[in-house]
Amino acid sequence: MKFPRHVKRICQPMDMAPFAGVFFILAIFLALNTMLVSTPGLRVQLPESADVAGITGPTAVVVVDAEGNLYFDKQTITEPALKERLKHEVSSVRGGLTLVVRADKSVRYQTLARLGLLAREAGVRETLLATKPTLARELEPARP
């Protein structure tokens, strides 16, 4: 038995205007999304060094920005509060604590020295300055 069909086949080409409209709206959305969304965090430009030291054992990280502001656990902190936090960290770990200082390359030496003395008074075993490794091609001498 054959059933009658009431569906007509469309042989016309598809209209591309709706697809183009959706594409342009998507492009505008992506462009605005990349411009308006900022990445959270603090921009610190580390100095470059060819020798990168390894760290063993527990560590604490202090960030010093270009203005000399201190950050510990992703929060702004004053020097007396940092000393207390470091004392607490030293007492909670076994085997000593290493302090890693991520300082912007424009930070004054006086600020770094004061931070090292503060860490020593808090009982920190070792203080290291974080650096950015240089690329291998920069280390090779130029060939004529």
Secondary structure, 3 states (H helix, E strand, C coil): CCCCCCCCCCCCCCCCHHHHHHHHHHHHHHHHHHHHCCCCCCCCCCCEECCCCCCCCCEEEEEECCCCCEEECCEEECHHHHHHHHHHHHHHCCCCCEEEEEECCCCCHHHHHHHHHHHHHHCCCEEEECCEECCHHHHCCCCC
